[in-house]
Amino acid sequence: MGLLSKLADATRAKWNELERMRIGDKPLAELTDAELEAELQRRRRKRGYAPGRGASASSRGGRAPGWKVRQWYRSLELEPGASRDAVEEAYARLSKKYDPERYDDDAEKRRVAVKLLAGLGEAYYGLRDHFEAE
């Protein structure tokens, strides 16, 4: 079997799979553009995506997507939904723990501490903007 026939078989299989897909009670092929757009928006909201706002949304004054906010909480070693006070306490504790000046004698540890501190700063300021946007 040649490469072209394998490609044709794979394309037919994918097309058959698409023909069987349904959203609600309608086959995918019968949905209007508006119905497809509504389904797309529903799935994005379910994933925590805010329309028109990307990963750097907090720097533009918008709300960050849910996955980014959860990542910020993890960076600060907090459970999602922690209070603003808990975020500030965690940032203060971790920035003190990873202060690069504590590792002046070891260049490698200092380099890692600088990176960790930068990540903590991004998480803290991102969550601070997130709380202000609420």
Residue frames as a rotation matrix with the C-alpha (Angstrom) as fourth column:
MET 1
0.591 0.807 0.000 0.00
0.807 -0.591 0.000 0.00
0.000 0.000 -1.000 0.00
GLY 2
-0.240 -0.720 0.652 1.49
0.714 -0.586 -0.383 3.31
0.658 0.373 0.655 -1.05
LEU 3
-0.841 -0.190 -0.507 1.77
0.501 -0.627 -0.597 6.49
-0.204 -0.756 0.622 0.95
LEU 4
-0.838 0.545 0.011 -0.98
-0.474 -0.738 0.480 8.19
0.270 0.397 0.877 -1.04
SER 5
-0.102 0.837 -0.537 -3.49
-0.020 0.538 0.842 5.41
0.995 0.097 -0.038 -0.39
LYS 6
-0.370 -0.074 -0.926 -2.62
0.884 0.280 -0.376 5.42
0.287 -0.957 -0.038 3.34
LEU 7
-0.976 -0.003 -0.217 -3.23
0.068 -0.953 -0.294 9.16
-0.206 -0.302 0.931 3.43
ALA 8
-0.553 0.823 -0.129 -6.56
-0.502 -0.206 0.840 8.72
0.665 0.530 0.527 1.60
ASP 9
-0.083 0.499 -0.863 -7.64
0.499 0.770 0.397 6.01
0.862 -0.398 -0.313 4.07
ALA 10
-0.636 -0.216 -0.740 -6.72
0.768 -0.271 -0.580 8.19
-0.075 -0.938 0.339 7.04
THR 11
-0.951 0.309 -0.032 -8.62
-0.310 -0.937 0.164 11.13
0.020 0.166 0.986 5.55
ARG 12
-0.276 0.889 -0.366 -11.71
-0.242 0.304 0.921 8.98
0.930 0.343 0.131 4.93
ALA 13
-0.200 0.163 -0.966 -11.54
0.811 0.581 -0.069 7.62
0.550 -0.797 -0.249 8.50
LYS 14
-0.871 -0.152 -0.467 -11.28
0.409 -0.749 -0.520 11.14
-0.271 -0.645 0.715 9.92
TRP 15
-0.774 0.632 -0.026 -14.18
-0.511 -0.600 0.616 12.33
0.373 0.490 0.787 7.73
ASN 16
-0.123 0.738 -0.664 -16.34
0.195 0.674 0.713 9.41
0.973 -0.042 -0.227 8.88
GLU 17
-0.459 -0.117 -0.881 -15.48
0.880 0.077 -0.468 10.26
0.122 -0.990 0.068 12.49
LEU 18
-0.979 0.074 -0.191 -16.50
-0.044 -0.987 -0.158 13.89
-0.200 -0.146 0.969 11.94
GLU 19
-0.523 0.834 -0.177 -19.79
-0.387 -0.048 0.921 12.82
0.759 0.550 0.348 10.34
ARG 20
-0.050 0.497 -0.866 -20.65
0.603 0.706 0.370 10.80
0.796 -0.504 -0.335 13.47
MET 21
-0.862 -0.328 -0.387 -19.89
0.504 -0.467 -0.727 13.67
0.058 -0.822 0.567 15.88
ARG 22
0.130 0.952 0.278 -22.90
0.643 -0.294 0.707 15.33
0.755 0.087 -0.650 17.44
ILE 23
-0.974 -0.213 0.075 -23.46
0.086 -0.658 -0.748 18.38
0.208 -0.722 0.660 19.59
GLY 24
-0.426 0.880 0.208 -26.68
-0.731 -0.200 -0.652 18.03
-0.533 -0.430 0.729 21.45
ASP 25
0.170 0.578 0.798 -29.08
0.103 0.795 -0.598 16.23
-0.980 0.184 0.075 19.12
LYS 26
0.904 0.144 -0.402 -27.65
-0.343 -0.316 -0.885 17.57
-0.255 0.938 -0.236 15.83
PRO 27
0.537 -0.773 0.339 -24.83
0.832 0.551 -0.063 16.14
-0.138 0.316 0.939 13.74
LEU 28
-0.099 -0.704 -0.703 -21.83
0.458 -0.660 0.596 18.44
-0.883 -0.263 0.388 13.55
ALA 29
-0.815 -0.259 0.518 -22.28
0.568 -0.184 0.802 18.94
-0.113 0.948 0.297 9.80
GLU 30
-0.045 0.911 0.411 -25.79
0.818 -0.202 0.538 20.37
0.573 0.360 -0.736 10.31
LEU 31
0.190 0.085 -0.978 -24.84
0.836 -0.536 0.116 23.05
-0.514 -0.840 -0.173 12.86
THR 32
0.831 0.092 0.549 -24.95
0.388 -0.804 -0.452 26.69
0.399 0.588 -0.703 11.85
ASP 33
-0.175 -0.934 0.312 -21.99
0.358 -0.355 -0.863 29.00
0.917 -0.039 0.397 12.36
ALA 34
-0.021 0.244 0.969 -23.79
-0.715 -0.681 0.156 30.63
0.699 -0.690 0.189 15.29
GLU 35
0.921 0.385 0.063 -24.38
-0.332 0.687 0.646 27.26
0.206 -0.616 0.760 16.96
LEU 36
0.482 -0.829 -0.285 -20.74
0.659 0.556 -0.506 26.28
0.578 0.056 0.814 16.47
GLU 37
-0.314 -0.581 0.751 -19.58
-0.050 -0.780 -0.624 29.60
0.948 -0.234 0.216 17.92
ALA 38
0.392 0.549 0.738 -21.91
-0.786 -0.216 0.579 29.19
0.477 -0.807 0.347 20.93
GLU 39
0.960 -0.077 -0.271 -20.54
0.165 0.933 0.321 25.68
0.228 -0.352 0.908 21.55
LEU 40
0.075 -0.992 0.100 -16.97
0.569 -0.040 -0.822 26.96
0.819 0.119 0.561 21.28
GLN 41
-0.231 -0.107 0.967 -17.69
-0.500 -0.839 -0.213 29.72
0.835 -0.533 0.140 23.82
ARG 42
0.773 0.567 0.284 -19.37
-0.551 0.378 0.744 27.22
0.315 -0.732 0.605 26.18
ARG 43
0.751 -0.545 -0.372 -16.33
0.548 0.829 -0.108 24.94
0.368 -0.123 0.922 26.09
ARG 44
-0.210 -0.849 0.485 -13.95
0.295 -0.528 -0.796 27.84
0.932 -0.024 0.362 26.62
ARG 45
0.133 0.329 0.935 -15.89
-0.753 -0.581 0.311 29.06
0.645 -0.745 0.170 29.66
LYS 46
0.960 0.249 -0.127 -15.83
-0.133 0.808 0.574 25.54
0.246 -0.534 0.809 31.06
ARG 47
0.370 -0.906 -0.203 -12.01
0.787 0.422 -0.450 25.56
0.494 0.007 0.870 30.78
GLY 48
0.399 -0.177 -0.900 -11.78
0.702 -0.573 0.424 28.96
-0.590 -0.800 -0.104 32.46
TYR 49
-0.618 -0.605 0.503 -10.91
0.785 -0.431 0.446 30.91
-0.053 0.670 0.741 29.33
ALA 50
0.134 0.617 -0.775 -12.09
0.343 -0.763 -0.548 34.51
-0.930 -0.193 -0.314 29.21
PRO 51
0.521 0.121 0.845 -12.81
0.848 0.043 -0.529 35.64
-0.101 0.992 -0.080 25.61
GLY 52
0.752 -0.244 0.612 -10.33
0.179 -0.818 -0.546 38.13
0.634 0.520 -0.572 24.20
ARG 53
0.617 -0.557 0.556 -7.87
-0.787 -0.435 0.438 37.70
-0.003 -0.708 -0.707 27.01
GLY 54
0.484 -0.536 -0.692 -4.70
-0.119 0.743 -0.659 35.69
0.867 0.402 0.296 26.67
ALA 55
0.352 -0.421 -0.836 -2.05
0.817 0.574 0.055 34.54
0.456 -0.702 0.547 29.11
SER 56
-0.732 -0.669 -0.130 -0.80
0.654 -0.638 -0.406 38.08
0.189 -0.382 0.905 29.67
ALA 57
0.097 0.896 0.433 -4.26
0.609 -0.398 0.686 39.47
0.787 0.197 -0.585 30.36
SER 58
0.554 0.141 -0.820 -3.37
0.813 -0.306 0.496 40.76
-0.181 -0.942 -0.284 33.80
SER 59
-0.500 -0.802 -0.328 -0.75
0.662 -0.598 0.452 43.05
-0.558 0.009 0.830 32.32
ARG 60
-0.797 0.285 0.533 -3.40
0.322 -0.545 0.774 44.54
0.511 0.788 0.342 30.03
GLY 61
-0.786 0.495 0.369 -5.85
-0.617 -0.607 -0.500 45.09
-0.024 -0.621 0.783 32.86
GLY 62
0.138 0.862 -0.488 -8.10
-0.747 0.414 0.520 42.13
0.650 0.293 0.701 31.97
ARG 63
0.514 0.081 0.854 -8.63
-0.724 0.575 0.381 38.89
-0.460 -0.814 0.355 33.80
ALA 64
-0.567 -0.779 -0.267 -6.20
-0.821 0.506 0.266 36.06
-0.072 0.370 -0.926 33.31
PRO 65
0.122 0.600 -0.790 -7.47
-0.549 0.704 0.450 32.65
0.827 0.379 0.416 32.20
GLY 66
0.834 0.377 0.403 -8.23
-0.532 0.353 0.770 30.16
0.148 -0.856 0.495 34.94
TRP 67
0.768 -0.588 -0.256 -5.20
0.558 0.809 -0.186 27.96
0.316 0.000 0.949 34.26
LYS 68
-0.085 -0.836 0.543 -2.86
0.231 -0.547 -0.805 30.92
0.969 0.057 0.239 34.72
VAL 69
0.233 0.254 0.939 -4.44
-0.783 -0.524 0.336 31.89
0.577 -0.813 0.077 38.04
ARG 70
0.991 0.127 0.037 -4.13
-0.127 0.831 0.542 28.29
0.039 -0.542 0.839 39.26
GLN 71
0.409 -0.912 -0.040 -0.46
0.650 0.321 -0.689 28.28
0.641 0.256 0.724 38.20
TRP 72
-0.113 -0.423 0.899 0.15
-0.313 -0.844 -0.436 31.47
0.943 -0.331 -0.037 40.19
TYR 73
0.660 0.399 0.636 -1.40
-0.724 0.111 0.681 29.90
0.202 -0.910 0.362 43.30
ARG 74
0.918 -0.357 -0.172 0.82
0.369 0.929 0.040 26.83
0.146 -0.100 0.984 42.86
SER 75
0.126 -0.919 0.372 3.90
0.353 -0.309 -0.883 29.04
0.927 0.243 0.285 42.50
LEU 76
-0.213 -0.140 0.967 3.09
-0.692 -0.677 -0.250 30.60
0.690 -0.723 0.047 45.86
GLU 77
-0.859 -0.141 -0.491 2.41
0.120 0.878 -0.463 27.14
0.497 -0.457 -0.738 47.36
LEU 78
-0.692 0.706 0.147 -1.26
-0.528 -0.357 -0.771 27.99
-0.492 -0.611 0.620 48.01
GLU 79
-0.490 0.668 0.560 -4.57
0.698 0.686 -0.207 26.33
-0.523 0.289 -0.802 47.30
PRO 80
-0.746 0.288 0.600 -6.65
0.370 -0.571 0.733 28.01
0.554 0.769 0.319 44.57
GLY 81
0.317 0.924 0.216 -9.04
0.375 -0.331 0.866 30.53
0.871 -0.193 -0.451 46.07
ALA 82
-0.158 -0.431 -0.889 -6.74
0.987 -0.057 -0.148 31.59
0.013 -0.901 0.434 48.91
SER 83
0.777 0.521 -0.353 -7.35
0.565 -0.824 0.026 35.08
-0.278 -0.220 -0.935 50.28
ARG 84
0.697 -0.508 0.507 -5.39
0.047 -0.673 -0.738 38.16
0.716 0.538 -0.445 49.32
ASP 85
0.603 -0.468 0.647 -3.79
-0.798 -0.329 0.505 38.20
-0.023 -0.820 -0.572 52.79
ALA 86
0.663 -0.340 0.667 -2.64
0.068 0.915 0.398 34.60
-0.745 -0.219 0.630 52.36
VAL 87
0.760 -0.386 0.523 -1.12
0.592 0.077 -0.803 35.50
0.269 0.919 0.287 48.97
GLU 88
0.628 -0.524 0.575 0.78
-0.430 -0.850 -0.305 38.42
0.649 -0.057 -0.759 50.50
GLU 89
0.591 -0.388 0.707 2.04
-0.673 0.246 0.697 36.28
-0.445 -0.888 -0.115 53.40
ALA 90
0.722 -0.300 0.624 3.15
0.429 0.901 -0.064 33.48
-0.543 0.314 0.779 51.07
TYR 91
0.743 -0.461 0.486 4.94
0.326 -0.385 -0.863 35.94
0.585 0.800 -0.135 48.79
ALA 92
0.572 -0.534 0.623 6.76
-0.748 -0.651 0.128 37.53
0.337 -0.539 -0.772 51.74
ARG 93
0.609 -0.301 0.734 7.74
-0.394 0.688 0.609 34.12
-0.688 -0.660 0.300 53.18
LEU 94
0.703 -0.305 0.643 8.94
0.608 0.727 -0.320 32.66
-0.370 0.615 0.696 49.88
SER 95
0.753 -0.466 0.465 10.75
0.084 -0.632 -0.770 35.78
0.652 0.619 -0.437 48.71
LYS 96
0.533 -0.573 0.622 12.64
-0.844 -0.312 0.435 35.80
-0.055 -0.758 -0.650 52.00
LYS 97
0.610 -0.245 0.754 13.41
-0.052 0.937 0.347 32.09
-0.791 -0.251 0.558 51.62
TYR 98
0.475 -0.380 0.794 14.71
0.851 0.428 -0.304 32.47
-0.224 0.820 0.527 48.05
ASP 99
0.906 -0.226 -0.358 16.48
-0.225 -0.973 0.044 35.82
-0.358 0.040 -0.933 48.47
PRO 100
0.789 -0.614 -0.022 19.50
0.258 0.364 -0.895 35.65
0.557 0.701 0.446 46.12
GLU 101
0.258 -0.722 0.642 21.70
-0.700 -0.598 -0.391 37.46
0.666 -0.348 -0.660 48.66
ARG 102
0.641 0.016 0.767 21.51
-0.648 0.546 0.531 34.37
-0.410 -0.838 0.361 50.89
TYR 103
0.768 -0.301 0.565 23.44
0.436 0.892 -0.118 32.45
-0.469 0.337 0.816 48.23
ASP 104
0.791 -0.510 -0.339 26.34
-0.599 -0.759 -0.256 34.81
-0.126 0.406 -0.905 47.51
ASP 105
-0.081 -0.900 0.429 28.85
-0.702 0.357 0.616 32.00
-0.708 -0.251 -0.661 48.08
ASP 106
-0.462 0.000 0.887 27.30
0.404 0.890 0.211 29.64
-0.789 0.456 -0.412 45.47
ALA 107
-0.788 0.071 -0.612 26.78
-0.482 -0.690 0.540 31.08
-0.385 0.720 0.578 41.96
GLU 108
-0.834 0.488 -0.257 24.50
0.117 0.612 0.782 28.23
0.539 0.622 -0.567 40.80
LYS 109
-0.349 0.718 -0.602 22.16
0.934 0.211 -0.289 28.51
-0.081 -0.663 -0.744 43.80
ARG 110
-0.515 0.114 -0.850 22.11
0.115 -0.973 -0.200 32.28
-0.850 -0.201 0.488 43.38
ARG 111
-0.920 0.148 -0.362 21.12
-0.387 -0.213 0.897 31.93
0.055 0.966 0.254 39.71
VAL 112
-0.596 0.729 -0.336 18.28
0.563 0.678 0.473 29.55
0.572 0.093 -0.815 40.60
ALA 113
-0.345 0.443 -0.827 17.14
0.804 -0.315 -0.504 31.84
-0.484 -0.839 -0.248 43.42
VAL 114
-0.777 0.038 -0.628 16.97
-0.254 -0.932 0.258 34.79
-0.576 0.360 0.734 41.00
LYS 115
-0.819 0.493 -0.294 14.75
-0.175 0.275 0.946 32.75
0.547 0.826 -0.139 38.65
LEU 116
-0.424 0.676 -0.603 12.54
0.849 0.528 -0.005 31.57
0.315 -0.514 -0.798 41.50
LEU 117
-0.505 0.193 -0.841 12.17
0.466 -0.759 -0.454 35.10
-0.726 -0.622 0.293 42.80
ALA 118
-0.891 0.187 -0.415 11.16
-0.437 -0.603 0.667 36.32
-0.126 0.776 0.619 39.34
GLY 119
-0.627 0.682 -0.376 8.48
0.232 0.624 0.746 33.59
0.744 0.381 -0.549 39.15
LEU 120
-0.378 0.467 -0.799 7.23
0.915 0.055 -0.401 34.51
-0.143 -0.882 -0.448 42.62
GLY 121
-0.733 0.060 -0.678 7.00
0.002 -0.996 -0.091 38.14
-0.680 -0.068 0.730 41.59
GLU 122
-0.846 0.452 -0.283 5.00
-0.345 -0.058 0.937 37.25
0.407 0.890 0.205 38.48
ALA 123
-0.437 0.700 -0.564 2.64
0.658 0.677 0.330 35.12
0.613 -0.227 -0.757 40.56
TYR 124
-0.462 0.232 -0.856 2.21
0.752 -0.410 -0.517 37.76
-0.471 -0.882 0.015 43.26
TYR 125
-0.766 0.134 -0.628 1.58
-0.276 -0.952 0.134 40.66
-0.580 0.277 0.766 40.90
GLY 126
-0.807 0.512 -0.294 -0.65
-0.138 0.321 0.937 38.52
0.574 0.797 -0.188 38.68
LEU 127
-0.334 0.697 -0.634 -2.80
0.867 0.491 0.084 37.50
0.370 -0.522 -0.769 41.64
ARG 128
-0.598 0.093 -0.796 -2.84
0.440 -0.792 -0.424 41.05
-0.670 -0.604 0.433 42.94
ASP 129
-0.855 0.296 -0.426 -4.22
-0.514 -0.601 0.613 42.23
-0.075 0.743 0.666 39.58
HIS 130
-0.652 0.629 -0.423 -6.63
0.265 0.712 0.651 39.29
0.711 0.312 -0.631 39.58
PHE 131
-0.394 0.503 -0.769 -8.03
0.899 0.035 -0.438 40.35
-0.193 -0.864 -0.466 42.96
GLU 132
-0.692 0.099 -0.715 -8.38
-0.029 -0.994 -0.109 43.95
-0.722 -0.055 0.690 41.77
ALA 133
-0.877 0.344 -0.335 -10.26
-0.381 -0.076 0.921 42.84
0.291 0.936 0.198 38.64
GLU 134
-0.678 0.637 -0.366 -12.88
0.673 0.739 0.039 40.99
0.295 -0.219 -0.930 40.70
